[in-house]
């Protein structure tokens, strides 16, 4: 199946001969995709600012956030209670872990609030939680790299 016939099945047609239309059809397909994406974005921006989510959905997200926050807090407590000495290189992963956990705690508190059932606030909390999770993961990654390379004194791998 050629690219032109595949595009025609998706509703994108061309008046050019099939052999010469490759780059032009690709350009038309990209333009059509961008137009559809822009239309979808405009429809999303017209959403009701007072739209609410179901409390069951929020409760599941709250549970997941609490469990992941618990894992993050457990990791940092085990790492801090390690009897090895600290060095300057250990400050960077500790900074990432602390900031990421602080973001997760803030999101957890936001999800406990009554107004977290408003879709806009829920979406904001969800995005912020994923950022916090990424920051914690970066801190753990930095600590692992320090441990593997033998740069830090706080051993993670034993």
N, C-alpha and C positions, 0 to 999 in steps of 0.2 A: 504494500500500500504506500502510495506516495504521500509526501507532506501536504500537497495541495488537497488531495481527497480527504485526508484526515482533518484538515482545517475546514473543509466544506461541511463535513459531518457535524462540526461544532458550530456551524452557522456563519463561518467566515468564508466568504467567496471572493473570487477574483475573476476579472475578465481577461487575464493574461494567459497565454498558452502554458501548459503544465511544465514544460521543460525550462522556460525562462522565468518562472514566477517565484523561484525559491527565496531569494533575498527580499523580494517585494512582499510575498506572503508572510514571511517571518516578521517583517516590519508591520504588516497589517494585523497579525496575530498579537504582537506586543501592544500595539495601539488599542486593540479591542480589549485586551486584558487590563490595561491601565484604565480604560474608560469604565469597565465593570468594577474594578477595585475602587475607583474614585466614587462611583455611584454607591457602592456598599459603605464606604467611609462616611459619605454624606448622610446616608440613612441611619448609621450608627450615631452620628452626632446629633440627630434630631430626636434621640431617645428621651423619654420622660425623665427629668432629673429626680422625681420622687418615686420612680419605679422601685419596688421592693422585691427582695428575693425570699424564698421560702426559708423558714427558720430551721428546718431539717437540713437543708443544704448548708446553711451557715454553721450549724452545729457539727457537721462532718468536717468542715474546714477548720473549725476551732479545735476539734480533737486532733486532727493531723498536725496542726501548728503546735499544739501542746506537746505532742509526742516528739516532734523534731526538736523543739526547744529543750525538752528534757534530755535528749541525746546530746545536744550541744553543750548544755550545762554539765552533764556527766563527763563529757570529753575534757572540758577545760578543768574540771575539778580533779580528775585523775592526772592530767598533765601538770597541773600546778603542784599537786602533792608529791610529785616525783622528788626523791631525795637528792638528785644530782644538782650541781651548781648551775646558776643561770649565767648566761653571757649576753653581750650586746645583741648578737644575732637573733636571740630568742625574743627580743622586744617586738620585732616586726610581726611574726605570727600571732603573738599575744595581743597586739594591737588589732589585727584583723579579727581575731576571735572575739575580743571584747566588743568591738563595734558591731559585728554581725549579731552577737547575742543581744546586745542592747536594742537593735532594730527588731529582732524577733520578739523581745519582751514588749516593745511598744505595740507591735501588731497584735500580739496576744491580748493586750489590754484594749486595743481598739475593737477587736472582734467580740470582746465581752460587753462592750457598750450597747445600749438599746438601739442606737441609731445605726448600728452596723448592718441592719437588715435593708438599709437603703442601698440599692445596687451600685451607685457611684462610689459610696464609701467602702463597700465591700470590695469592689474591684481595685480601689486604691490600696486597701490593706493587703489584698492578695499579691499585687505587684511589689509592694514594699517587703512582704515576707519573702518573696523569691529573691529580692535583692539581698536581704539579710542572710538568707541561706547560701547565696553565692559568695558573700563576703566570708562567712564561716568556712565554707569549702576552700576558698583561697587561702585562709589562714592555716587550715589543716594541711593543704598542699605545700605551702611554704615550710611548715614545720617538718613535713616528711622529707622534702628536698634537703633541708638543713641536716636532718638526721642521716639521710643516705650519703650525703657528701661529707659528713663528719664535721660540719661547721659549728653546730650548736652543742651545748653540753646537756641540754634537756633531751634525753633519749626517748624516742617513741617506740622504736622497734626492739627494745630490750637491751 
